[in-house]
Every structure is written in structure tokens, then in C-alpha cells.
Amino acid sequence: MSRGSKKNLVSTLSRADRLALVEREAVDLSLVVQAELLGLSRASFYYRRVPPSATEIALKHRIDELYTAHPFDGSRRLTVCLQREGLCINRKAVQRYMHEMGIVAIYPSPNLSKRELAQRVHPYLLHGVRAAEPDHIWGIDITYIRLAAGWLYLVAIIDWYSRYVVSWELSDSLEIEFVLTAVDGALLHAKPRIWNSDQGSHFTSPQYVERLQEASVQISMDGKGRALDNIITERLWRTIKYEEVYLHDYITPRVARQGLTRYIEFYNHERPHQALNYRTPAELYGGARPAIQLANRLTLKGAESTLNKAALLS
């Protein structure tokens, strides 16, 4: 494989997808060579995370259901709800699970201005501003996607004017790589004037901020008392979960990818939205291309057979 091909493979496939291409029993390609070609450390081949317990999975799934229905509920109220259902859990555990799930209640948080990384937090630019046309304002957020025996994380970038999902990506961890993959995919598609997010660690990271600055995008971040301004993306999460995720028991990440791929294409191109006068997001966005999800396309094809895997490595 040439250096250019290797660089392209590393830039278009997420870490999880590159790991999925590894053939541990391959005769012609050693693990050392595969690690080099896929841009992975050899240590990552041997690391095995301890799987979560059935109790932890059940509690996180229930927290996700409660939070999706009532995103203004904080850890205190969620703890009470869980305890009333007969579940043995304290507030400290709920807070830890919420942190691990990447969720936070939608209400003003105290002392947002006192963050240690305040220099990376950008001002909120949407006071009195409404999206006037496609690619005027984009929003980005992350949500929890449940599996039968675990969970994934979904990041999506949505055009606020049309509700069109411009780009999305899945990951089995909250490492920043899948967020950057979604950002890069979106910027290949178009470029907004304003890009809005919350002040989470992913969206204040130098890698994320530098990408938007290089694209000459105005960066907006929800500030104290402005958490509801990302409500468009919160509504997207509720729609995806009620109409797709909660109706299917995803057995594996691959099944989840396939289901979400189908649903997001349906959401963008076939599902009429009441808020859009019963037009689809794609109609309002202007006949846009299907949502970009680079790793998904390559993974689904690359995982079909050993021959396809070998082709990507050759």
C-alpha cells in the first residue's frame, strides 16, 4: 500500500472500523504490518475491555429512556424515578452513568464562566438569530444509542433551517475521533456560516476548534442559561429513538449502523415534518445528497468478506 493510500484509509475509517479490519490469523500479513498499514498501535490489538454487567446495561438503558422523555431532569430527579421503580441505585451512581453516557440535563448550570478551559469556549452568537436559509446555522451534539448488550454513541450535525442531517458517526467510546470524522465529512459536503454546540469537552478541544477555524466558520457555543438553544438537535434524538432505536433491539454495532443508516436516509428524504409544513428536510435543504457517513459505507462493504478486507490492506 502506498503512503497516500494508507493516509486515505486512516483519514476515512474510524479507529473502531480499522480494528475491525484486522485479521489475527492472517498468514501473509503479520499483526505488525497490519498495524502499520491501518495506523494502529499493536497494543490496541490485545486490549480487551471488561464488558459491562447486565445491571449496568439495564440501568443505563432506563436512564436513556427517562432522559429522552424528560431532558430537563437532572441526576436528583432521575435517581428518585429509578428508586420508585424498585431499582437499587444512588445519586452518585446516576451521576457517574450520566457522565459516561455523555448526557446532561437541559437547564442552566452554575459557574459555566469559571471553567478551567474558558479560553476555548466561544461566545453564543444566536441571540435573536433564526436560521434563514440552508447552511446558515448547523448544530452538533452526541447521544447514547443502546444495544442489547451494551451501547454506542451517535454524533450528528444538523442544518437548523431544514432539519437535514448533514453528517453522522457512531462510536463505542467517547473518544474524540468519531466527532472529528463527522465534522470532516460535513465540511466535505458544505460549510455553514455559524456552527453551534454546547460547551462539552469534545467541542472545546483544539482539534475540533481548529477544524472549524480553518474552514472560516463562526463558532457558537451555548452559554449559561442558553442550554435550550440546541433543542433542534434534542428533538432529532427523540425522533430517532422513538421511531427507530426503541423499536429495534440492536444486537451488534453493525446492526445498529445498518438500522441508523436506513432511518436517517428516511428521515432526510421521505419523512414529512410538521414544522417544515410537511416537507422533507431534503426538499427544504435543496435536493441535498444523502447524509455523509464515510466510515459506515466503507465498513459495511469491507466487513462483507475476508477478500474485501485484504483488498483494503493491499
C-alpha positions in Angstrom: 0.0 0.0 0.0 1.4 3.4 -0.9 1.8 6.2 1.7 -1.1 8.1 0.1 -3.4 5.1 0.2 -2.5 4.5 3.8 -3.2 8.1 4.7 -6.5 8.0 2.9 -7.5 4.8 4.8 -6.6 6.2 8.2 -8.4 9.5 7.5 -11.7 7.9 6.2 -12.1 5.0 8.7 -12.7 5.4 12.4 -10.4 3.6 14.8 -13.1 1.0 15.6 -13.6 0.3 11.9 -9.8 -0.1 11.3 -9.7 -2.5 14.2 -12.5 -4.5 12.6 -10.3 -5.0 9.5 -7.6 -6.8 11.5 -7.1 -10.4 10.6 -5.4 -12.1 13.6 -4.9 -15.4 11.8 -3.6 -13.9 8.5 -0.6 -15.8 7.1 0.6 -13.3 4.6 0.3 -10.2 6.8 1.7 -10.1 10.3 0.0 -8.0 13.0 2.9 -5.7 12.9 2.4 -5.0 9.2 -1.4 -4.7 9.6 -0.9 -2.2 12.5 1.4 -0.1 10.3 -1.0 -0.1 7.3 -4.0 0.7 9.4 -2.3 3.4 11.5 -2.9 1.5 14.8 -0.7 0.7 17.8 0.0 -3.0 18.3 -1.2 -2.7 21.9 -4.7 -1.9 20.7 -4.9 -5.5 19.2 -4.5 -7.1 22.6 -6.6 -4.8 24.8 -9.9 -6.2 25.8 -12.3 -4.0 27.8 -14.2 -5.7 30.7 -17.8 -6.0 29.4 -20.4 -4.1 31.4 -22.7 -6.0 33.7 -26.3 -6.8 32.8 -27.3 -4.5 35.7 -25.3 -1.6 34.4 -26.7 -2.0 30.9 -30.3 -2.1 32.2 -29.8 1.0 34.3 -28.2 3.0 31.5 -30.9 2.0 29.1 -33.6 3.1 31.6 -31.8 6.4 32.2 -31.7 7.0 28.5 -35.4 6.4 28.2 -36.2 8.7 31.1 -33.9 11.4 29.8 -35.2 11.2 26.3 -38.7 11.7 27.6 -37.8 14.5 30.0 -34.4 16.0 29.1 -34.8 18.6 31.8 -34.5 16.0 34.5 -31.2 16.1 36.4 -29.5 13.3 38.4 -31.5 14.0 41.5 -34.9 13.5 39.9 -33.7 10.6 37.8 -32.5 8.9 40.9 -35.9 9.3 42.5 -37.6 7.9 39.4 -35.4 4.9 39.3 -35.8 4.2 43.0 -39.6 4.4 42.7 -39.4 1.7 40.0 -37.7 -0.5 42.6 -34.1 -0.1 41.2 -31.3 -0.1 43.8 -29.2 2.9 42.8 -28.0 6.1 44.5 -27.5 9.6 43.0 -23.7 9.2 42.8 -24.1 6.2 40.6 -26.7 8.0 38.4 -24.3 11.0 38.0 -21.5 8.7 37.0 -23.6 6.9 34.5 -24.9 10.2 33.0 -21.3 11.3 32.7 -20.3 8.1 31.0 -23.4 8.3 28.7 -22.5 11.9 27.7 -25.8 13.4 28.8 -26.7 16.4 31.0 -30.0 17.9 31.9 -31.2 20.8 29.9 -31.2 23.6 32.4 -28.8 26.5 33.3 -25.7 25.1 35.0 -23.9 27.2 37.6 -20.5 28.7 37.2 -20.1 27.9 33.5 -18.0 31.0 33.2 -15.4 29.6 35.7 -14.3 26.6 33.5 -10.6 25.9 33.5 -10.6 25.9 29.7 -12.6 29.2 29.4 -10.2 30.4 26.7 -11.5 27.6 24.4 -15.2 28.5 25.0 -16.6 30.7 22.3 -19.5 33.1 22.7 -23.1 32.3 21.9 -23.9 34.0 18.5 -27.5 33.2 18.2 -29.3 35.8 20.4 -32.3 36.8 18.4 -31.0 34.9 15.3 -33.1 32.4 13.4 -31.8 30.2 10.6 -32.8 32.0 7.4 -31.6 29.5 4.7 -29.8 26.2 4.3 -26.2 26.2 5.7 -26.9 29.3 7.7 -26.6 27.5 11.1 -25.5 24.0 11.9 -25.7 22.3 15.3 -23.8 19.3 16.6 -24.5 17.0 19.5 -23.8 13.5 20.9 -26.3 11.0 22.2 -26.4 7.4 23.6 -27.6 4.5 21.5 -28.5 1.3 23.3 -27.5 -2.2 22.2 -28.9 -5.5 23.5 -25.6 -6.0 25.5 -24.1 -2.5 25.6 -24.2 0.8 23.9 -22.8 3.1 21.3 -22.5 6.9 20.9 -24.0 8.8 18.0 -22.9 12.2 16.9 -24.9 14.2 14.3 -24.6 17.5 12.6 -27.9 19.0 11.6 -28.9 22.0 9.4 -31.2 24.1 11.6 -33.1 25.6 8.8 -34.2 22.4 7.1 -33.6 19.8 9.9 -31.4 18.0 7.4 -28.8 15.6 9.0 -25.7 16.6 7.1 -23.3 14.1 8.7 -23.2 11.5 11.5 -21.0 8.9 13.0 -21.1 6.1 15.6 -18.5 5.0 18.1 -18.2 2.6 21.0 -16.4 5.2 23.1 -16.5 8.9 23.7 -13.0 9.4 22.4 -13.0 12.5 20.1 -12.0 10.7 16.9 -15.6 9.9 15.8 -16.6 13.5 16.3 -13.8 14.7 14.1 -14.8 12.1 11.4 -18.3 13.5 11.4 -17.0 17.1 11.2 -14.7 16.3 8.3 -17.5 14.6 6.5 -19.8 17.5 6.9 -17.2 20.0 5.7 -16.7 17.9 2.6 -20.4 18.4 1.9 -20.9 22.1 2.6 -19.9 24.9 5.0 -22.3 26.8 7.3 -21.8 30.4 8.4 -22.4 29.5 12.1 -21.7 26.2 13.9 -23.3 25.8 17.3 -22.6 23.3 20.1 -22.7 23.0 23.8 -19.5 23.5 25.9 -18.7 19.8 26.2 -15.1 18.7 26.1 -15.4 17.4 22.5 -16.5 20.8 21.3 -13.8 22.8 23.2 -11.0 20.6 22.1 -8.2 22.1 20.0 -8.7 19.5 17.2 -12.4 20.4 16.9 -12.0 24.2 17.1 -9.1 24.3 14.7 -11.1 22.4 12.0 -13.9 25.0 12.2 -11.4 27.9 12.2 -9.6 26.6 9.2 -13.0 26.4 7.4 -13.7 30.0 8.4 -16.8 29.0 10.2 -18.1 31.2 13.1 -18.1 29.1 16.2 -21.1 29.5 18.6 -21.4 27.7 22.0 -24.4 27.6 24.3 -23.7 29.6 27.4 -25.2 29.9 30.8 -29.0 29.8 30.6 -28.9 29.0 26.9 -28.9 25.2 27.0 -32.3 25.1 25.3 -30.9 26.6 22.2 -29.7 23.2 21.0 -33.3 22.0 21.2 -33.5 21.2 17.5 -30.9 18.5 17.9 -32.5 17.3 21.1 -35.7 16.8 19.0 -33.8 14.9 16.5 -32.6 12.5 19.2 -36.1 12.0 20.4 -37.4 11.2 16.9 -34.6 8.8 16.2 -35.0 6.9 19.4 -38.8 6.7 19.4 -39.1 5.9 15.7 -36.1 3.6 15.3 -33.9 2.7 18.2 -36.5 1.8 20.8 -38.4 -0.3 18.2 -35.4 -2.5 17.5 -33.0 -4.4 19.7 -29.7 -3.9 18.0 -27.6 -7.0 18.7 -24.3 -5.7 17.3 -22.8 -2.3 16.3 -23.0 -3.4 12.7 -26.8 -3.9 13.0 -27.1 -0.5 14.7 -25.2 1.1 11.8 -27.4 -0.5 9.3 -30.6 0.5 11.1 -29.5 4.1 11.7 -28.3 4.4 8.1 -31.7 3.4 6.8 -33.6 5.6 9.3 -31.5 8.7 8.7 -32.0 8.4 5.0 -35.7 8.0 5.6 -35.7 11.0 8.0 -33.9 13.2 5.5 -35.6 12.2 2.2 -39.0 10.6 3.0 -40.4 11.7 6.4 -42.5 14.9 6.2 -42.0 17.3 9.1 -44.9 19.2 10.6 -42.5 22.1 11.5 -41.5 22.2 7.8 -45.1 22.4 6.5 -45.0 18.7 5.8 -42.0 18.9 3.6 -38.9 16.7 4.0 -35.6 18.1 5.2 -34.0 17.2 1.8 -36.7 19.2 0.0 -36.0 22.2 2.1 -32.3 21.8 2.0 -32.4 21.8 -1.8 -32.2 18.3 -3.0 -29.1 17.6 -0.9 -27.1 14.4 -1.3 -27.7 11.5 1.2 -26.2 12.2 4.6 -22.4 11.7 4.7 -21.2 8.8 6.8 -17.9 7.8 5.4 -16.9 5.0 7.8 -20.3 3.4 7.6 -20.1 2.9 3.8 -16.6 1.5 3.9 -17.2 -0.7 7.0 -20.3 -2.3 5.6 -18.6 -3.2 2.4 -15.3 -4.0 4.0 -16.8 -6.4 6.5 -18.7 -8.5 3.9 -15.8 -10.9 3.3 -12.2 -11.6 4.0 -11.4 -10.8 0.4 -12.7 -7.2 0.8 -10.6 -6.8 4.0 -7.5 -8.0 2.2 -8.2 -5.6 -0.7 -8.3 -2.6 1.6 -4.9 -3.7 3.1 -3.2 -4.4 -0.2 
